[in-house]
Amino acid sequence: MPKAKITAVLWTGRALQNAVSIKKYLQDNFSNKEIENFYSLLSAFEMAASAFPELYPTSLVKRAIRKAVLSKELSVYYRINKSHIEVLAVLDNRCDIDKWI
């Protein structure tokens, strides 16, 4: 197995805005348990992606972007740069897709 290389994970403004929107959506429609699970999934993603940046598959449309499906409800889009991993967007699949476009 290849040796893990720790890489910094940086969040774009859009990704942070997505995360805040998802948290608000969860607060309005679900319990605190789902909010804790959301943060747990994001934390696990950061640890896995920082150690193994190529763990998740590339997008079929744009090869430089990778899609991490963290659960059936949550997906994260990111790209690998030379010095860091850049999280581009976080999508909650339970939300109305028209709100994200």
C-alpha positions in Angstrom: 0.0 0.0 0.0 1.4 3.5 -0.9 2.6 5.6 2.0 0.1 8.4 3.0 1.2 11.9 2.2 -0.5 14.6 4.3 -1.7 17.5 2.1 -3.5 20.6 3.3 -7.2 20.9 2.6 -8.4 24.5 1.7 -12.0 25.5 1.3 -13.2 27.9 -1.4 -15.7 30.6 -0.4 -18.4 28.7 -2.4 -17.7 25.5 -0.6 -17.9 27.3 2.8 -21.1 28.9 1.7 -22.5 25.5 0.7 -21.6 24.1 4.1 -23.3 26.9 5.9 -26.4 26.5 3.7 -26.5 22.8 4.4 -26.2 23.4 8.1 -29.1 25.8 8.0 -31.1 23.4 6.0 -30.4 20.6 8.5 -31.3 22.9 11.4 -34.6 23.8 9.7 -35.6 20.3 8.7 -33.8 17.7 10.8 -32.4 17.2 14.3 -29.0 18.0 15.9 -28.0 14.4 15.2 -27.9 15.0 11.5 -25.9 18.2 12.0 -23.3 16.3 14.0 -23.3 13.5 11.4 -22.7 16.2 8.7 -19.7 17.6 10.5 -18.4 14.1 11.1 -18.6 13.2 7.4 -16.8 16.4 6.4 -14.1 15.8 9.0 -13.6 12.2 7.8 -13.4 13.4 4.2 -10.7 16.0 5.1 -8.6 13.3 6.9 -9.0 10.8 4.0 -8.4 13.3 1.2 -5.4 14.9 2.9 -3.7 11.5 3.3 -4.8 10.0 0.0 -5.7 12.9 -2.4 -6.5 10.5 -5.3 -8.8 8.3 -3.2 -12.0 9.5 -4.9 -12.8 9.2 -8.6 -12.5 11.9 -11.2 -15.5 13.5 -12.7 -16.7 12.2 -16.0 -17.2 15.8 -17.3 -14.1 17.5 -15.9 -11.1 15.2 -15.3 -9.4 17.6 -12.9 -12.3 17.6 -10.5 -13.0 14.7 -8.2 -16.3 13.8 -6.6 -16.4 12.3 -3.1 -19.7 10.7 -2.2 -19.6 10.8 1.5 -23.1 9.4 2.0 -26.3 9.1 -0.1 -27.1 12.6 1.1 -23.7 14.3 0.8 -21.2 14.8 -2.0 -18.0 16.9 -2.1 -16.3 18.2 -5.2 -12.6 19.0 -5.0 -9.4 19.3 -7.1 -5.8 18.5 -6.3 -3.3 21.3 -6.6 0.5 20.9 -6.2 0.6 22.1 -2.6 -3.0 21.5 -1.4 -6.4 20.1 -2.0 -9.1 22.7 -2.9 -12.7 21.9 -1.9 -14.9 23.5 -4.6 -18.4 22.6 -3.5 -20.4 20.6 -1.0 -23.8 19.3 -2.1 -26.6 17.9 0.0 -28.5 15.6 -2.3 -31.7 16.0 -0.3 -32.1 19.7 -1.2 -33.9 20.9 -4.2 -31.3 21.0 -7.0 -32.8 24.2 -8.3 -31.5 26.0 -5.2 -27.9 25.1 -6.1 -28.1 26.3 -9.7 
